[in-house]
Amino acid sequence: MSANTSTPAITAGDILAQKGKTPIVSLTAYTTPMAQMMDAHCDFVLVGDSVGMVLHGLPSTLGVTMEMMILHGAAVARGLSRAMLVIDMPFGSYEEGPQQAFGNAARLMRETGCAAVKLEGGVEMAETIRFLVDRGIPVMAHVGLTPQSINTLGGYKVQGRDATGAAVLEGARAVADAGAFAVVLEKVPQKLADEITAAVPIPTIGIGASAGCDGQVLVVDDMLGLFTAFKPKFVKRYGNLGVEAEAAIADYAAEVRARSFPAPEHVFADQPAPDQTASKG
């Protein structure tokens, strides 16, 4: 069940106010039942474009569409009453310029009820972030490894280990100055993540960064062991549900083939059982 509806929903302002305080907790979600399980425990829930790889079998996030984000975003929204809902803007929906970004961000908010959008990029996205924020759209930024840019980054590599660290820091400062209420730091060295956290006035949300970040986010299917195609170094598996699910499916298949399922207790008699309570005087 989701949290009590009398509990005020968390806002972008609440997340911003958590800078330097109790660490912010986040996970991705793509379905209503998963969102319901997270609502009482997460400060914000992210409908990530990772849905393309996790649920749709795509090789990267580049094939994710606005329609996919809206479909999953609306599903997650139905499972939340307390946690803030943030939705990724998919590849190609905002890079063209501020006007394109505003149209698509407004559509995401209108059709899902999300409280904020997330987009990737640092200095090059500052103008777009400012444009959105000035028009009432809260923005979470994302620097370091930006998966939508893997073709230019040369793969899913750690970012900022060399002189490029200065550019990652500059990007984080730029998005903060532009009005982003938080910034995700993905796959950056611990020392750089701590430096950025100290340098910017907005919360940093780490994923493969540092425990010193203001918060953490993971892909839920990774941490539950549901997605097993690969396991990033930064993922800790808090469960192995994929293994358990496959074993359960194998047991079911074996029982069906042995005709031991359905058993008598799972089928219906020709006549209903007599009402036992009616015979009691």
Summary of the structure (lengths in Angstrom):
residues: 281
radius of gyration: 22.3
end to end distance: 39.6
largest distance: 86.4
contacts: 912
relative contact order: 0.11
helix: 42%
strand: 13%
